[in-house]
Amino acid sequence: MSRPAPALAQDEGLSLIRDTEIEEILRRDSAPIFEAAGVDPKTINILLIGSKS
């Protein structure tokens, strides 16, 4: 599994946002959707990307 390179994201005015509360809300709310699609929610990584523009 590849992850976005922070240096590349910074060059484009983007940054990864780390917010435990938001991440948990997204994980909890999206789990039933992934389960309905037959995907194990524990195998999904949700990344929050912020833009300065």
C-alpha positions as CSV (number, residue, x, y, z in Angstrom):
1,M,0.0,0.0,0.0
2,S,1.5,3.4,-1.0
3,R,1.0,6.6,0.9
4,P,1.1,10.1,-0.3
5,A,4.5,11.7,0.0
6,P,4.3,14.8,2.3
7,A,7.0,16.6,0.4
8,L,5.1,16.3,-2.9
9,A,1.9,17.4,-1.2
10,Q,3.7,20.5,0.3
11,D,5.1,21.5,-3.1
12,E,1.5,21.7,-4.4
13,G,0.2,23.7,-1.4
14,L,-1.4,20.6,0.1
15,S,-0.9,19.1,3.6
16,L,-2.1,16.1,5.5
17,I,-4.4,17.0,8.3
18,R,-4.1,15.0,11.5
19,D,-7.1,15.3,13.7
20,T,-8.0,12.3,15.8
21,E,-11.6,13.4,16.4
22,I,-12.4,13.9,12.7
23,E,-10.6,10.7,11.8
24,E,-12.6,8.7,14.3
25,I,-15.9,10.3,13.1
26,L,-15.1,9.5,9.5
27,R,-14.0,5.9,10.4
28,R,-17.2,5.3,12.5
29,D,-19.6,6.8,9.9
30,S,-18.0,5.1,6.9
31,A,-17.7,1.6,8.4
32,P,-21.2,0.5,7.5
33,I,-20.8,1.7,3.9
34,F,-17.6,-0.3,3.5
35,E,-19.2,-3.3,5.1
36,A,-22.2,-3.1,2.8
37,A,-19.7,-3.1,-0.1
38,G,-18.0,-6.2,1.2
39,V,-14.9,-4.4,2.3
40,D,-13.3,-4.8,5.7
41,P,-13.3,-1.2,7.2
42,K,-10.1,-2.0,9.1
43,T,-8.2,-2.3,5.7
44,I,-9.2,1.3,4.7
45,N,-7.0,4.3,5.4
46,I,-8.8,7.7,5.2
47,L,-6.5,10.6,4.7
48,L,-7.5,14.3,5.2
49,I,-5.8,16.6,2.8
50,G,-5.9,20.4,3.3
51,S,-5.4,22.9,0.5
52,K,-4.0,26.4,1.0
53,S,-5.9,27.7,-2.0
